[in-house]
Amino acid sequence: MSMLKSVLKIRLFLVCFGTLMLAGCSSWGIFKASCAKPADFAAVVDNAPLKVPAGRDAPDTRAALTIPPLDTPEAPRPADAPCIDLPPKFTPAPPKRPQA
């Protein structure tokens, strides 16, 4: 019985340790986010509205998402610029000392 408990404790430790290691990998830079190329989503088209057969109720589409038309060209970005999915680096200014 104690052998079973020790095996279960080891498994629990390994699962917890593995979870923490995988969660921490992003902060170490092992798994870096890759920027999506415009071709990945540029060919998306808005589907035609749903055609409801006669005698059936149409679904509520008030909250449906629509793809807005792209009227402006993409702004040029330097090749070494980070992904726009990532938040910018931000370091707050140190607090000012009150003057005596």
N, C-alpha and C positions, 0 to 999 in steps of 0.2 A: 504494500500500500504506500509506503513512504517513497519507494522508487517511482511510482506513478505520479506522486505529488511533485517530486523533483523534476521529472520530465516535463510536467505541465508548467512548472515555474520557469524552466529553461525556454520552453516554447513561447510563453508569454513575454519573457524578457527579449527574445529574438524578434518577435513581432513588434514590440514597442521600440526596440533599438532600430530595426529596419525602417519603421515609419518615421522616426525622428531623423534618420540619415537621409531618407528621400525628401523629406520636407526641408531639410537644411541645404540640400544640394543647390537650390536656386540662389541661396545667399552666397555660396562659394563660387558661383559662376560656372559650374559644371554643365548645367542645362541652360544654355542661353536662348532667349527668345529670338526667333528669326522673323524678319519683316516679311509680310505677305507681298507678293508681287501684284501689281495692278491687274494682271491678266487673270489672277485667281478669282476675282469677283467682278471684273468689268463687263463680262458677258451676261450678267444677271438681267432677266427681263421680268416684268410684272405679268403675272398670269391673268387670263381673262376672268371676269367675275363668274361665280358659280351659277350654273344653270339649274334651276329647281324644276322638277317635273310638276305638271299641273296637279292641283289638289294637295300639294305639300307646302309647308311653311318654309320660307327662306330663313337661313340663319341670321343672327344679329351680326352685322359686319361693321358696326359703328367703331369698334376698337381695332379693326383690321389695319395692318401696316401697309403702307404704300411706299414704293421706291421713288424718291423724288428725281426729277430729270437732272442730269449733270450738265449745267450750262457753262460752268467755268472750267478752264483747263487746270490740271494738277500743278501745284506750285513746285518749282524746281527745288530739289534738296541735295545737299552735298552727299557724296558717296559714303563718307564716314559718319554721317548723322545717325543717331540712334533711332530705333523704331518709334513711331509715334504712338504705339500702344503703351509704351512704358512712360511712367510719369517723369517729368524733368527732375534733374538734381536740384535739391532745395536745401539750403542751409540758412536758417534764420539768423538775422543780425543779433549780435550779443546785446543784452539789455543795457540801456544807458544808465549810468550811475546818477543819482540825484545830486544836484549841485548844492553845496552847503552854504 
